[in-house]
């Protein structure tokens, strides 16, 4: 038997016989590690302890101290759910049950479940965990496995596609119950410290709306009850901050059935926020020398074939026939920008050329994947595309990172950064990839940013730097990106004349500072719990006359002093207490209370949405400080404490 080379996380290499398992390698490293091994990460994929290694690979051993341990534990919890379900509902047919970032889910068919069922199944799960059954891996010939699942079309589909071939397939068994699975799993059910079943939803088999509709049960699991309680508390906070809930309460947006799925309507309040976001990023682009362009929503598909998007995105595109000619709503803005560049004649002295567009694109996501503003059919990207000489990449990317830093600091958002390198399937020469990756590494090194390497996760057209926004609840959301592209300039035959008077190929840089307006809007709603910073707030000030007699003075304050801001007068004949409560519920940053005393003195009493107060304030003083707060894009109202 020939040997293979296993590369460990510290870069050291270990030669072992082909077919050695993850556990074999762990014992080769040391007997203590072998005893503690729960599984492994082989070339980036989770694997069980008995997974055979047939070729050279990178391996990281998973123990209880590893980040991946919770993922393994949750996968085992999904099996415990499936066993408990089939104890109570033997007729249930199991599909798939993976772990997720926050827990696990299992898709099932042949059974109707409600909240009462979940409670009963959870009791059964607790009994299985308390019994501390060993979880053991076993193998079966594929034909025998097909016979086991003769009446389960979903497991048979897996066996006939993902597990096709002559090799045996793996099952995991506990207390006589077993499930088709690659693993890995914890050693026994008792290692699962705490579980909770959360919700029931519908899901399509294989995510295809033309396939069967299944019942998806979501749950979560932790090593301890205290960790579970902390998670449930965070989840409750997330539900209170849910942008769909706040979107209704604050009249920001809606996605009515009559308009179609994934097609949001932004109401006046939401549109005011979007316009401020757009003005902010447009200002950043102006400062960096971007030129604004506009491209249509619809193009002949000849453009998408030329760019390569037709081959990669045709299933997700909205296509139309117009007089026997095929058109498509744009899924990307970049081919339009490449075409604009192609319309010109360029010298090295003209580069870099920087285009910016707040361009709406359309992608036909599966309906089951649509969720509020986080995943929609129509969304607008604060797109930027730069056409640069290869030797200018480092300077331009550094400038883009400066823009991204300004966004992060302005909105007080945490973040994580990843550097994704060349994938197996890619375009471009080894030389230009090596140069581009080296330049991005140098930029990141000089930036002072903490980042993680995602080896092989770059786009097929170039390496990239991705940012994930981290909100107030510690959740990560896709955000800004910087991507190098050698493919588009090649496909569009883009050129510029170099110093040597010959034609050269530019490198294209894709860049977005928010990602998409819709998702960034969602992040801000939930991050701030609807309490937008004053400069973003749909309504910045509400003036509250104490009585009907003070309405005239309230309107005078608005029109004479605060006309440049978004100000409303609460003229309804309510008590002042009710007016304050309503403004508080509407999350208005500032309330100006005006009564007889204020009217006589020409002042206002200032109250912010966090109930801090300041009395006898000159209106001009308030206006000046409000102007400074808005101009500086401050995150919190600070007039009362300022």
N, C-alpha and C positions, 0 to 999 in steps of 0.2 A: 504493500500500500504506500503510495507516495505521500510525502509530507506537504503541508501547507503552511503559510506564514500568517500568524495572527498578530496584528499591530494593536498594542495596548494604549490607553489614554496618555501615558507619559512618553509615547513615541517608541518605546522599546518593542522588540519583535520576539515572538516565540514560535518555534518550529514544532508542529504537532502532526500526528498522522491524519490524513484526510478522513473525515467521518467522525473525528473526535467531537464530543458534545460540549456545549457551553460549560457544563459542570466539570467535565474532564479538564478543560483549560483552567478553570478556577482552582481545581486541586493541584494542577501543575504549578500554578503560581504560589500556592501555599495551602496546607490542609485547613487552616482556620477559615480562609476565604471560601474554600470548597464547601465547608459545612454551612456557611452563612449565605450561600448563593441562592437567590430567588429566581433569577433569570439573567438575561443579558440583552444588550443592545448591539445587534450585528449590522454593521453598515447602516446605522440609523434606524433599524427596525427592531421592535421588541421581539424577543425569542425566549422560549422556555428553556429550562435547565437541560432537557434531553434533546434540544435542537442540534442535529449534526451539522458540522461545518465542513463543507465540501470543497471550498476554494479559499484563496487568500482573502482576508477580510480585516476590518477594524472591529474590535470587540471591547465593550465596557461591561463589566460584571455588575449586576444589580444585587444589592443587599438591603436590609431594612433601613439602612442609613442613606440610601440613594434617593434622589429626587423622583425617580421612576417607581419607587416602591408603592406609593399611593395609587398610581395608575394600575399596577398589578393587583393590588388589594381590591380596587373597585371592579376590575374585570372579574375577580372571584366573586364579588358581591352580586354581579349580574347573573352568575351561575346559581348562586343561592336563591335569587329571585325566581329564576326559571324552574328550579327544583320545587320551590314552595308553590309556585303557580300550578305546576303539574300535579302536585299532591292534592290540591283543592279542585283543579280543573284538568283531569287527565286528557280531555279532548283538545286542549290547547296545542296548537302547532307552533313550534319555535322557529324564528327566522334568524336574526342576528342580535347580539348583545354586547356591544363594545363599551369600553370605558370612554369617558369624555373629560374635558378639562374640569368639570365640576361634579362628576359622579359617573353615572352609567345610564344606559337605556337598554331595553329589550323590545324588539318588534315581534309581535305574536299575532296569530290568526286563529279563527275558530272559536273565539270566546268573547263575550261582551263584558266589559269591566266598568265598575263605577267606584266612587270614593269608598263605599263600604267594603267592596272587594279588596281594595288596597290595604285597608286596615287589617282585614283577616289574613291577607298574604304576608303582611309585615309581621304579624304574630308568628306565623309559620316560619318566616325567615329567622326570627329571634331564636326559635327552638332549634333550627338547623345549626346556627352559630354556636349556641350553648352546647350542642352535642359534640362539637369539635371533631367533625369527621375529617379523616385524611383526604386530601385532594391528590389523586394519582393520575399520571399520564399513562395511556395505553395506545397501542396502534392496532389498526385493522386494515386488511386489504380493502382497496377502494370498492370492489364489487360487493363485499360483505357490508360495507358502510352504506352503499346504495340500497341494499336489501333492508337494512335497519330502518331507513327512511323511505320505505316504499310509499307511504301515505303522506309524506311531507315534501311538497314540491319545492319549498324554499331551500331546505338542506340538500335536496337532490340537485338543485340548480348550482349551489356552491360546489358540490362534488363534481359536477360535470363541467365546471368552468375553472374556478380558482384552484381546485384540488385535482384537476384532470391529470391523467398519467398513470404509470404503473406503480409508482411508489405508494407504500401504505399511508393512511391518513391517521391523524392523532385525535384521540378523544381525551376528555378529562372526566374522571369518575369520583363521586363522593356518595357514600352510603348506598351503593348499588345504582344510583342515578348517574347518567352520563350525558355529555353533550359534545358534539363535533367542535373542535377548537384547536388552534395552534398554540394557545397559551401566551405568555406564562401565567402562573397562578401562585398564590401563597401555598404553604404546605398543608394547611388545614383550615376548615371554616372558622375555627375559634380565633384565628388571627384577626378576623374582622371585628373591630371594636364596637362600631355603632353604624346602623343603617337607617335610612328613612326613604320611603317612597313618596314622591313629590307630586307628579301630575300624570295625566293621561292625555295623549294627543293622537292624531291620525298621521300616518306616514305611508308613502308609496314604496312598494318593493323596488329595490335598486334605485330609489329616488326618481322613478319614472312614472309620470302621472297616467300613463297608459297601462301600467301594471296594477296588481292587486292593491287595495287599500288595507293596511294593517293597523293594529292597535299598538301604539308606542307607549311604554311605561317608563317614565324617568324616575331615577332614584339617585341617592348619593350614599357614600360610605366613608368612614374615617377610622383612624386607629383608636380614638378615644371618644367618649361621650361629650367631653368638654369641647373638643374640636368640632364635633357635629353641631353643638349648640351655638358656637361662634359662627359657623357657616349659616345656620338657619336665621340667626339674627341679621347677618349681612344680607341674606336673601330677602328678608322682610323689608330691609331698608331699600334694596334694589326695586322691590315691587312698588314701594311708595314713590320712588323716583322714576318709575317707568315712563319713558317719553310718550308712550301712547296714552297713558292716563293723564299726564300733565298736558299733553297736546290738546286733549278735550277740555280740561279744566281751564286752561289759559287761552283757549281758542287760537291755537297756533297752526294746526294743520288737520287734514282729514284724508282718509282713503276710502271713499264711499264705494259700495258695490257697483253703482251705476257707471262709474268712470272706468272700471276695470282694475284688476289686481296690480299692486305694485306701482300705482300711478298716483302719487300724492298731490293733493291740492293744498297749497300754502295760503292760509287766510291772511288778512291784513296784519295781524300781530306777528305771525311767523315771517311774513315777507319783510317786515321792518327789520327783523333780526338778520335775515339773509342779505338785505341790502347793505347793512353795516359790515357784515362779514366780507362781502364782495368789495366794498370800498377800502377796507383794511388791506386785503391782499393785493388789490390793484395798486395801492400806494406802495407796497413793498416792491411790486414789479416795476413801477415807475422809477423808483430809486435805483434799481439795478439795470435800467436800460432795456427793458423788454418793450417790444412793440406789439400792440393789440391787433388781433386778427379776428375775423368771423368766418365760420364755415357753416354750410347748410346742414340740416338734420338728415337729409336724404342724398344718397349718391348712387350712381350706376354701380352694380356689383363688380364691374371691371376694375374699379379702384381697389376693392377689397381682395380681389384675386391677385392684383399686382402687389399689394402689401403683404399678402399671406394670411390675412385675417379670415378670408373666405374658407380656407382649408381648416383653420383652427377654431373658428367661431360660428360656422354656418348654422349649426344646430341651435345656437343661442341668438341668432339674428332674426329680426323682423323683416321679411322679404315681401316685395310687392311686384306684380306684373303691370307694366305700363306700356300698352301698345306693343305687346310681345317682347318687351325688353325688361330685364330684371333689375330692380332697384332694391336697396336695403337701407333701413335706418342705421345710422352710424353707431357701432359699438365702441369706437375709439375716435379720438380727435386727431391722432398723430398722422394718419395718411393724408388728411387735408392739409396739415401744416407742411408735410414733406412736399406736397404738390405745389404749394405756394413758393417754397424755396426753389423748387425745380423750375418755376416760371422765370426766375431771375438769372443773371449772369454775375458770378461772384469771384472776387479776388481774395487772396489771403488777408489783404488789408481790411476787407469788409467783415471778416469773421472775428469774434463769434456773432452769429445772427440769433437773436432771442425772440421767440414768439410766445404770446400769452393769449389765452382764451378761456372764458368761463363757458365751457361748451357742454351742452346736454347730450348724453349718449343713452343708448337703449340696448338692454341685454335681456333676453327672454329666459330668465331664471325659472326653474321649476316652481309651480305655485306653492307647493308644500314648503319651499325654502324661503318664501317671502315673509318678512317680519317687520312691521312698522316701517321706520326709515332706515333700518340697518341693512336691509336687502330689498331692493325695489327694481322695477323694470326700467324706470326713467330716472336718471340722476345726472347731476352737473358736477364736472370736475374743474377745479381751478388749475387748468392744464398749462404747462410751460414746456416748450421744446426748443432746444438750443442746437445749433449746427456749428461745430467747433473743429479746429485742428487737433489732431491727437495730442500734441504737446501742450494744449491749453486745458486738457481735462481737469488737471489738479486745481488750477486756479478757479475754473468755473464751478466745480463741485464744492470747493471751499466757500464760495460766495453763496451757493444754494444752502449749504449747512448754516450759514449765518442767518439766512432768511428763516429757516426752520427753527433755529434757536429763538428768534424773535417771536414767532408764533407760540412756541412752548412757554416762553416767559410771560407773554402778554396774557395768556389764558390760564396761567398757573397750573399747567398740566405736567404730571410726571410722564416718563417715557422709557422705552427700551429700544435699543438699536441692534440691528443685525446686518452683517455683511455677508452677502450671498455670492458664491463664486461659480465658476463654469460648470454647467451640468454636462452629462454624458452626450446628450444631443444638443449641438450648438453649431453656430455659423461663425465664420471669421477665422483668421490664421492663429496659430499658436503664439506667434510673436505679438500680435495686437492684443490678444487676451492677456498674455503675461504682462504687457505694458499697462493695460487698463487696470488689472487687479492690483498691480504694484502701486499705481497712482492712487487708487481708492484706499489702499492700506496706509499710504503715506498721509493722505488727507485725514483719515480717522486717527492716526497716531498723533498728528499735530493738533487735532481738534480738542483733545482732552476728554472725549466722550468714552464712556464704557460701552463696549459692544461685544456681541457674541458672533462667532463664525458659524455660518450655515453652509457647510461645504457642499457644493454641487446643487445648491438651490437657486442659483441665478437664473435669469431668463435665458431662453435659447439664443437671444440676440446680444446678450452682454451681462456683466456683473452688476450688482445693485446694492444700495444701502436702503434698508427699510426701517421706519420708525413706527412704533406702536404707542399710541396715547394711553396713559394710565390715569383712570379717573379717581374720584374721591373715595370710591369703594374698592379700589385696588384692581379693577378689571382693565384688561388690555383691549384696545380697539385698533384696527388697521388705520394708519395715518399717513404721514408724508413719505415720499419715496423719491429716490434718485436712481435712475437706471441708464446705463450706457447701452447704446444700440449700434451694432455694426451691420445689422440685417437690412433695416429700412433704407439707408443710403445706397446699399448695393442694389436692392430691388428697384429703386426709383432712379438708379444711375445718377445720383447726386454728385456734383463735382464743384471744385473751385480751382482757380489758377494759383499755383504756388509761386514762391520767390524764384524758382527755377524756370518759370514760364511754362510749366507743364501742368496737366490736370491731376488733381488729387481728390481722394474720397474723404469727405468730412465724417466725423463721428457725431451721432445724434444723441442728445441727452434728454430723457423724459423726466419731468419733475412736477410734483404736486405738493403744495404746502399744507393743505387740509386733507387731501385724498379725494373726498367728494363732499359737497356742501351738505347733502342730506345726512350722511353718516356723521359728519362733524357737528351738525346741528343737533343730532340725537345725543352725541357725546356731551355737548355743552348742557343740554336740557337736564340730563341725568347727573352730570358732574356738579352742576350748580343747584340741583333740585328745583329748577325753574326760577331761581333767583339770579337772573342774568345780571352781569355787571351793568352799571348805570348806562355806559355808552352803548350797550347792546339792547337794553331793555325796550320792549315795544312801547311802553309808557314809562317815561322817566320820572315824572312828577304828577301827583294828583292833589289838586287844591280842594280843601274841605271847609266850606263855609259852615259855621256853627249854626246859623239860622238862615232862613230865606232872605232876611234883611242884608246879609253879608255876601250874597251871590254876586252883586254888582262889583264889590271890591275884589272878590276872587277873580272875576273876569278881567278886571283892570290889571291885577298883578300878572295874570297870564299874558295878556296882549301887550302890555307896556314893557314888561321886564323879561319875560320868558318865551317870547315868540320863536326863538331859535331852537327850542327844545321840544320834545314830545310831551305835551302837558294837557291834562283834561281837568275840567271843573266838575266836581260831584254836586250837581244842582238838585238832586232829588230831596224831597222833604223827609229825610231820615234823621234820626238822632245822630249826634256826632260819634257816639260809640259805635253805632252800626256802620257809619261811613268809614271809620278807622278799621274796623274788622274786615269790611269788604276790600279795602285797599291792601290790607295785610294778606288776605286770601288771594288777591290778584298779583301778589308779589311785586308791588310797585316800589321802587327803591326809596322814593321820598314822598312824604305827605306834608303839605303845608296847611296848617290849621289856622283859619282866620275868623275872628269874632269882632265884637265891638271894640275891644281894647286894641287889637292889632290894626283895625281899620283907622282908629283915631291916631295911632302912633305911626302909621305907615310901615308896619313891620309884619312879620309872620312868625308863627311857631313851627319849628321844623321837627319832624318825627321820621325816623327811618324805619324800614320794614322789620328791623330787629328790635324795635321798641325803644331805641335811644331817643332822647328829646333834647331840644335846645330852644329856649323861648326868647322872644323880643329880638328877633334877628332882622336886620335891615335887608330888604329884598335885594338890593344891589350886592350886598355882601354874599348872600346865598348864590346869586347868579354868577358872580366871579369865581367862587369856589366850585360851583357845579361845572362851569366852563373848563376849569383846570382838570377836574376829575374826568370829564368826558374826553378832553384832548389827550390826556395821558393814558387813557384806556385802563384806568385802575379797576381792580377786580372787585373790591368791596366798597360800599358807600362809606365815606369817611368824613362827611361834613360835620356831623355832631361831635366826633372825637377830634376833628382836625383843628 
